[in-house]
């Protein structure tokens, strides 16, 4: 039998535990292999002894299918090729990770991560001769070659629910409510939740917009006799004068939130409306995975183990046309998926009268 390792890497999201559960079941129940859960992403592999535990079906049955976060822990700090040391310098610690994998005697490693983590894991695998299979997870849904990644659907559901809760209070007070959502440099969460949650304005990183365009939409709503409006702003929405909010508001530091209040202020100035701003933040990452995330997580986990059974490595499992497939990890990382400026969802939003920025020439 084989011995495989599994780790979660990068930002957490809903559905990671469902992946872990599926991998353990397929590997142990179907193939009688051993599964080692590596703790805290690649960090666990830096310590000696390597921080890990044997995962059996008994450990992953019960509740973890339903639980948010990752029972293994994760990290998005500490690129092993430029690892931040306490004295402020950076050090290449990749060989320590590779030797950590060798110490565990792994036949293969399953890495659950977004584009950044998968790129790092792939580089480690190439340099250390490790057999890697990747599973895509990110609430941002910006990984190419897969229609969805684990965590995205739940994040959209959370943002949609936030709009459902903002609407009555907006209407009661005749306010314009601004909801700032995550998504890193992509507007997928904003666009999907905005449509599903009945937003009037959706501001994305991919499509330039103007204060006039937003104000006109709000005036039009008032003229039609409605006293409130809902605005969804992606954390990396473009700024009216050009530039991206995420960079502008983070001073090079990774800090979340900011563009929403700025845009709320612009709307108040331009329309005289009373505005309030909600920054949804990490609420979008926690919580129980919804059925669709549990489903793709399960399908991804089973397929990843099957790839190992067939000796197929350097592949990422993916979702396409109602089924699970696999693609080269390198291609998936390269094929970054932004919102298509004239895609179905943007056209749908425009068809509903939602202002999603200026029409693309
Ligand atoms: O990539 C996932 C994500 O949640 C982004 O949407 C967001 O910009 C970022 O991570 C937040 O990172 P952190 O958890 O380090 O604050």
Boltz pocket constraint, residues with backbone or C-beta under 6 A from the ligand:
constraints:
  - pocket:
      binder: B
      contacts: [[A, 11], [A, 12], [A, 76], [A, 114], [A, 138], [A, 139], [A, 140], [A, 182], [A, 183], [A, 184], [A, 235], [A, 254], [A, 256], [A, 285]]
      max_distance: 6.0
